[in-house]
């Protein structure tokens, strides 16, 4: 599928997180924080979410973080995504009443997602019949023996129609980033990577985690981030990425849907926006730090991308001046 650099989301995306006692904090955070970052970078609430529990009472994570839900599962509204977030005690949670509730909830969401041991609860409710799926790898053998009609595979994330299963923990970030990439394009996804200091998987849809040292696109983007104040010629970026410039350009187009030059400008302008919003630097200083020859040149490029001048944005955000 052709990758797109930018996508305009026509409507917001609604998500429900169904939390079970002793769920994994890191699973939940690796979903929520990229979504929160995407909203910040998009400048609007693309993603809206709420928390559910089976009984409407608070859920306590495996590390004793308590979450007060918005509603019980039976009161779940129609939504685009339902995330089933479970980790420990999944056999205890797997009751006849829960299976029935999950089947009803599956009819009210467009896509059903299971994290960590969540796929076990989905499969027990008959929601993974004849589907490819994964689960936390510690329970993979038991899962495949228990649910014979499910095609079980040892992967980080598995997509099969409107069912998505995820092995949990760090793989939850991979899953959420792919959602952002699909809904908003690679430009926001690359910015999320930078905001959360992630340097793996840029523009890649595969379920296996790549080695960043083997990917010239990742190496090139890393060099762009290192050289914002004094932008390097693209020939130097290609040399540092150990890839001929023409080959690098093809790889950028294939994986991100745009050119290396466009990505470099995007990175510099994202940095300019962050400085305008959160520092007391003058526009002249911001222009200098982001590799623009003058405040006027920065303002033209900034307005073209964000629809507002850096000065006006700083005032609107109440940045110290």
C-alpha positions, 0 to 999 in steps of 0.5 A: 500500500502506498504510504502517505506523508499526511492524511486529513482525518475527517472525524475523531476516533473513539476508543474504549479501554476495558481494564481488568484488575492487575492489567499492565501499566506499560501496556496502557501507557504505550497506547495512551501516550502516543495518542495524546502526543498525536492529538497535541501535534495535530492541534485537535482531539483526533483521538477521544477515549474513555475507560471501562471495567467489567463492573464499573468499579475501579481497576488496580494495575499489577503495580497498584495504579488505580484507575476510576472508570467512566462506565461499566462494560454493559454501558459501553457506547458505540466506538471505533476501537475497543481495547481489551487490556488484561495481564495477570489473573486472566483465567479468573476474569474468564467467566460466562458473564464476561464472555457474553458481555464481550460478545455484546461489546464486539457488536458495538465497536468497529475494531476489537483489540486485545493486549497482553492476555486480552486475546485469551478473553477474546478467544474464550468469548468466540471472538477469534474463531478462524482468525490469526492471532497472538497473545503474550508469548509466555502463554502462547503454547497454552493459548494454541492448545486451548483455542484450536480454531485460532491460527496462533502465531508468535508475532508482536502484533497481528491484524486479521480483519477487524480483530487485532491482537498484541503481545503486550508491553512495548508491542503496544506502542508499535500497534498504536503508532500504526494506528496514528500512521494510518489515520494521520499519515507519516508526518505526525507519526515521525513527530510522535517518534521524536516527541517520545524519543523512539528511533525504531520502526520509522515508516515500517508496518511489519510486526517484527521490530527492525534493527535501526542500524540496518535501515538507512531511512532511520539513520538519515532521520537521526542525522536530520535531528542531530543537525537542525541548527546547521542543516546539512546538504542531502548529499551529506545526509545520504553519506552519513546514512551509508546510502546513495542519495537516489536510493535514499530518496526512493526508500523515503518515498516507499516508506514515508510517502515523501522526499528526504528534503520534505522530512528535513523541513518538517523536522526543523519546523516541528522544532520551531513550533516547540520552541515558539510554544514553550520558550521565551526565545525571540523569533530571530533566535528560533530561526537561527536554532532551526536553520533559517537564514532570517525570521522572515524565512522562518515565518513564511515556512511556518505559516505555510505549514501551520496556518499561523505565524510563530509570533501569533502561536506563541501569544496564543499558547501563552509562551513566556516572552 
